[in-house]
C-alpha cells in the first residue's frame, strides 16, 4: 500500500516563504518520479512541479517558475517544495503524487500519477 503524507502548509504573508514535505512509503520511492499539484476552491487540480526518479530532471508550471524549487531526498523517501515570493494566488490545497511507472521523467500530467496524498492547505494572506 503506497502512502503519501504532506506537511508544512499553513498561513503565510505575501512575499513570504514556505516549505512543503511529502513523506512516501509502500513503494521503492527512489525508482519513481514525483510531483506537486494544487487545487484552489472551485478549480481543477493543476500541475505545480515535478521531479524525475533520480532528481536530475525537474519541471515547473510557468506560474511558479523561478519562485518554487522541487527537490527530493531518496534516502529519506521524501520530496520537498520550497516556495518563495508567495502570492495570494498561490493559495490552494497542495497535493503530492507518485508516478505509476518507474524510472520516469518529471511529468506534468495528472494521468502519469496513481497515488496521491491527502493534501495540505497553503494560504497566502496578510
Backbone as CSV, one residue per row, in Angstrom:
resi,resn,N_x,N_y,N_z,CA_x,CA_y,CA_z,C_x,C_y,C_z
1,UNK,0.846,-1.184,0.000,0.000,0.000,0.000,0.892,1.247,0.000
2,UNK,0.747,2.066,-1.032,1.516,3.300,-1.111,0.854,4.358,-0.252
3,UNK,1.642,5.083,0.492,1.116,6.153,1.329,1.984,7.394,1.153
4,UNK,1.301,8.521,0.928,1.972,9.813,0.797,1.379,10.765,1.822
5,UNK,2.226,11.424,2.586,1.759,12.327,3.629,2.450,13.678,3.465
6,UNK,1.637,14.698,3.179,2.168,16.051,3.046,2.185,16.754,4.400
7,UNK,3.105,17.691,4.540,3.156,18.525,5.736,3.803,19.856,5.367
8,UNK,3.638,20.835,6.259,4.299,22.121,6.071,3.400,23.243,5.616
9,UNK,2.117,22.958,5.381,1.211,24.023,4.963,0.884,24.954,6.111
10,UNK,0.178,26.026,5.783,-0.225,26.984,6.806,-0.483,28.341,6.213
11,UNK,-0.550,29.319,7.089,-0.793,30.701,6.676,0.541,31.433,6.546
12,UNK,0.725,32.112,5.438,1.960,32.855,5.203,1.605,34.183,4.548
13,UNK,2.378,35.202,4.849,2.105,36.523,4.279,2.617,36.612,2.849
14,UNK,2.014,37.466,2.049,2.524,37.674,0.678,3.997,38.058,0.708
15,UNK,4.747,37.450,-0.206,6.187,37.675,-0.241,6.981,36.735,0.627
16,UNK,6.287,35.966,1.429,6.951,35.050,2.348,7.329,33.724,1.699
17,UNK,7.873,32.839,2.534,8.330,31.526,2.072,7.706,30.413,2.907
18,UNK,7.649,29.249,2.313,7.101,28.070,2.989,7.734,26.850,2.349
19,UNK,7.965,25.803,3.144,8.467,24.556,2.578,7.501,23.421,2.881
20,UNK,7.088,22.755,1.836,6.233,21.579,1.975,7.086,20.320,1.883
21,UNK,6.662,19.293,2.611,7.317,17.995,2.558,6.294,16.933,2.199
22,UNK,6.761,15.883,1.562,5.908,14.746,1.221,6.684,13.484,1.564
23,UNK,6.235,12.785,2.594,6.868,11.541,3.013,6.150,10.380,2.349
24,UNK,6.913,9.514,1.691,6.337,8.410,0.923,6.748,7.072,1.504
25,UNK,5.857,6.096,1.371,6.149,4.736,1.821,5.338,3.756,0.992
26,UNK,5.733,2.494,1.042,4.968,1.442,0.390,5.390,1.111,-1.019
27,UNK,6.391,1.788,-1.508,6.905,1.537,-2.855,8.374,1.919,-2.806
28,UNK,9.167,1.366,-3.712,10.561,1.798,-3.782,10.561,3.192,-4.382
29,UNK,10.375,4.164,-3.501,10.107,5.542,-3.925,11.198,6.070,-4.841
30,UNK,12.420,5.686,-4.577,13.535,6.222,-5.348,13.482,5.836,-6.816
31,UNK,12.654,4.881,-7.175,12.550,4.454,-8.569,11.478,5.207,-9.354
32,UNK,10.781,6.140,-8.688,9.629,6.776,-9.305,9.730,8.292,-9.306
33,UNK,9.266,8.895,-10.418,9.109,10.334,-10.422,7.993,10.749,-9.478
34,UNK,8.065,11.995,-9.036,7.060,12.520,-8.121,6.696,13.935,-8.523
35,UNK,5.544,14.379,-8.045,5.101,15.710,-8.433,4.262,16.387,-7.373
36,UNK,4.123,17.694,-7.530,3.238,18.522,-6.707,2.159,19.124,-7.595
37,UNK,0.942,19.086,-7.107,-0.199,19.704,-7.762,-0.922,20.549,-6.720
38,UNK,-1.769,21.455,-7.187,-2.547,22.257,-6.248,-3.943,22.487,-6.786
39,UNK,-4.850,22.695,-5.843,-6.248,22.900,-6.207,-6.842,24.004,-5.353
40,UNK,-7.273,25.050,-6.012,-7.955,26.154,-5.345,-9.462,25.882,-5.364
41,UNK,-10.222,26.497,-4.478,-11.669,26.253,-4.435,-12.319,26.516,-5.781
42,UNK,-13.120,25.558,-6.236,-13.851,25.713,-7.473,-13.032,25.536,-8.739
43,UNK,-11.766,25.141,-8.557,-10.906,24.980,-9.725,-10.386,23.548,-9.817
44,UNK,-9.825,23.232,-10.971,-9.263,21.910,-11.164,-7.911,21.803,-10.462
45,UNK,-7.478,20.571,-10.297,-6.168,20.316,-9.708,-5.102,20.543,-10.782
46,UNK,-4.237,21.507,-10.548,-3.263,21.925,-11.544,-1.845,21.496,-11.181
47,UNK,-1.076,21.272,-12.196,0.336,20.928,-12.038,1.114,22.100,-11.456
48,UNK,2.027,21.792,-10.535,2.909,22.810,-9.958,4.364,22.518,-10.321
49,UNK,4.816,21.318,-9.967,6.219,20.966,-10.206,6.370,19.452,-10.163
50,UNK,7.406,18.955,-10.837,7.678,17.518,-10.832,9.177,17.286,-10.858
51,UNK,9.553,16.092,-10.419,10.968,15.733,-10.369,11.122,14.285,-10.796
52,UNK,12.145,13.996,-11.573,12.367,12.641,-12.064,12.850,11.738,-10.948
53,UNK,12.939,10.441,-11.244,13.209,9.463,-10.206,14.567,9.647,-9.550
54,UNK,15.557,10.118,-10.263,16.865,10.361,-9.658,17.052,11.828,-9.265
55,UNK,16.059,12.649,-9.595,16.166,14.060,-9.250,16.973,14.892,-10.223
56,UNK,17.337,14.306,-11.349,18.184,15.034,-12.304,17.381,15.926,-13.227
57,UNK,16.090,15.689,-13.311,15.231,16.475,-14.183,14.081,17.041,-13.374
58,UNK,13.790,18.324,-13.589,12.661,18.972,-12.930,11.821,19.701,-13.962
59,UNK,10.589,19.996,-13.569,9.642,20.643,-14.470,8.743,21.525,-13.622
60,UNK,8.455,22.733,-14.090,7.651,23.672,-13.313,6.561,24.289,-14.167
61,UNK,5.440,24.579,-13.534,4.425,25.399,-14.180,4.977,26.806,-14.348
62,UNK,4.566,27.470,-15.411,5.060,28.826,-15.657,4.768,29.762,-14.491
63,UNK,3.639,29.536,-13.830,3.209,30.444,-12.761,4.102,30.387,-11.526
64,UNK,4.906,29.315,-11.390,5.740,29.184,-10.203,7.226,29.154,-10.532
65,UNK,7.547,29.146,-11.807,8.950,29.078,-12.213,9.714,30.255,-11.616
66,UNK,10.898,29.979,-11.142,11.792,30.959,-10.513,11.355,31.363,-9.110
67,UNK,10.250,30.832,-8.622,9.812,31.090,-7.237,9.800,29.812,-6.398
68,UNK,9.482,28.686,-7.022,9.386,27.418,-6.318,10.542,26.509,-6.739
69,UNK,10.985,25.668,-5.811,12.029,24.697,-6.110,11.625,23.333,-5.570
70,UNK,11.612,22.341,-6.448,11.290,20.979,-6.051,12.585,20.208,-5.853
71,UNK,12.595,19.336,-4.863,13.767,18.508,-4.603,13.314,17.211,-3.947
72,UNK,14.232,16.274,-3.840,13.905,15.011,-3.189,15.136,14.459,-2.490
73,UNK,14.884,13.703,-1.433,15.941,13.002,-0.706,15.543,11.530,-0.703
74,UNK,16.088,10.773,-1.617,15.674,9.378,-1.747,16.067,8.538,-0.527
75,UNK,17.087,8.951,0.175,17.473,8.225,1.387,16.402,8.341,2.469
76,UNK,15.643,9.428,2.413,14.574,9.660,3.396,13.191,9.426,2.803
77,UNK,13.136,9.010,1.541,11.842,8.805,0.864,10.966,10.043,0.978
78,UNK,11.542,11.202,0.800,10.830,12.450,1.000,11.084,13.407,-0.156
79,UNK,10.023,14.100,-0.547,10.104,15.124,-1.580,9.748,16.458,-0.936
80,UNK,10.306,17.526,-1.478,10.088,18.853,-0.914,9.641,19.831,-1.987
81,UNK,8.969,20.882,-1.537,8.656,22.018,-2.402,8.966,23.272,-1.611
82,UNK,10.041,23.943,-1.975,10.400,25.210,-1.361,9.726,26.319,-2.136
83,UNK,8.869,27.065,-1.463,8.099,28.118,-2.104,8.563,29.473,-1.564
84,UNK,8.847,30.392,-2.450,9.251,31.731,-2.036,8.488,32.767,-2.845
85,UNK,8.583,34.018,-2.412,7.847,35.123,-3.062,6.387,34.746,-3.270
86,UNK,5.785,34.218,-2.233,4.416,33.715,-2.349,3.428,34.833,-2.607
87,UNK,2.418,34.501,-3.398,1.375,35.447,-3.790,0.024,34.915,-3.321
88,UNK,-0.954,35.781,-3.156,-2.290,35.303,-2.773,-2.838,34.249,-3.733
89,UNK,-2.485,34.352,-4.998,-2.985,33.370,-5.971,-2.337,31.998,-5.825
90,UNK,-1.337,31.877,-4.964,-0.765,30.570,-4.658,-1.594,29.817,-3.613
91,UNK,-2.586,30.479,-3.060,-3.440,29.844,-2.064,-4.178,28.660,-2.668
92,UNK,-4.021,27.500,-2.055,-4.626,26.269,-2.564,-4.315,25.125,-1.611
93,UNK,-4.956,24.009,-1.859,-4.541,22.756,-1.228,-3.477,22.134,-2.124
94,UNK,-2.349,21.811,-1.542,-1.233,21.257,-2.293,-1.165,19.747,-2.065
95,UNK,-1.071,19.014,-3.173,-1.045,17.558,-3.131,0.278,17.052,-3.711
96,UNK,0.832,16.025,-3.102,1.958,15.344,-3.726,1.449,14.045,-4.353
97,UNK,2.183,13.574,-5.339,1.782,12.381,-6.074,3.029,11.622,-6.514
98,UNK,2.853,10.309,-6.721,3.942,9.472,-7.185,3.536,8.819,-8.505
99,UNK,4.491,8.724,-9.419,4.198,8.217,-10.754,3.813,6.742,-10.739
100,UNK,3.032,6.359,-11.714,2.561,4.982,-11.812,3.604,4.063,-12.430
101,UNK,4.529,4.620,-13.211,5.557,3.817,-13.864,6.934,4.216,-13.357
102,UNK,7.829,3.249,-13.152,9.157,3.579,-12.615,10.076,4.190,-13.666
103,UNK,11.153,4.768,-13.152,12.241,5.286,-13.982,11.764,6.351,-14.965
104,UNK,10.796,7.140,-14.514,10.215,8.130,-15.396,10.794,9.522,-15.235
105,UNK,10.284,10.413,-16.046,10.763,11.790,-16.059,9.913,12.645,-15.123
106,UNK,10.039,13.963,-15.273,9.278,14.905,-14.443,7.981,15.251,-15.167
107,UNK,7.008,14.356,-15.026,5.771,14.508,-15.778,4.844,15.565,-15.200
108,UNK,4.153,16.305,-16.076,3.237,17.349,-15.629,1.775,16.925,-15.681
109,UNK,1.481,15.803,-16.301,0.090,15.386,-16.437,-0.345,14.522,-15.258
110,UNK,-1.539,14.804,-14.739,-2.071,14.023,-13.626,-2.208,12.546,-13.976
111,UNK,-2.386,12.249,-15.260,-2.609,10.862,-15.665,-1.370,9.996,-15.482
112,UNK,-0.210,10.607,-15.258,1.012,9.846,-15.033,1.183,9.422,-13.577
113,UNK,0.288,9.851,-12.711,0.414,9.595,-11.272,-0.757,8.742,-10.780
114,UNK,-0.444,7.789,-9.906,-1.522,6.900,-9.465,-1.804,6.959,-7.970
115,UNK,-0.934,7.524,-7.176,-1.215,7.666,-5.752,-0.998,9.125,-5.356
116,UNK,-1.894,9.586,-4.460,-1.903,10.985,-4.049,-1.954,11.081,-2.530
117,UNK,-1.386,12.160,-2.014,-1.535,12.434,-0.594,-2.885,13.058,-0.300
118,UNK,-3.117,13.357,0.982,-4.391,13.915,1.389,-4.445,15.426,1.204
119,UNK,-3.310,16.041,0.959,-3.251,17.473,0.708,-2.930,18.282,1.953
120,UNK,-2.316,19.437,1.743,-2.025,20.368,2.826,-2.380,21.778,2.352
121,UNK,-3.087,22.505,3.196,-3.576,23.837,2.819,-2.463,24.870,2.952
122,UNK,-2.298,25.659,1.907,-1.405,26.811,1.944,-2.259,28.049,1.684
123,UNK,-2.222,28.980,2.612,-2.977,30.215,2.487,-2.020,31.393,2.531
124,UNK,-2.049,32.192,1.477,-1.184,33.368,1.391,-2.068,34.601,1.562
125,UNK,-1.921,35.249,2.688,-2.782,36.380,3.005,-2.129,37.233,4.072
126,UNK,-2.427,38.543,4.012,-1.931,39.449,5.043,-2.970,39.624,6.138
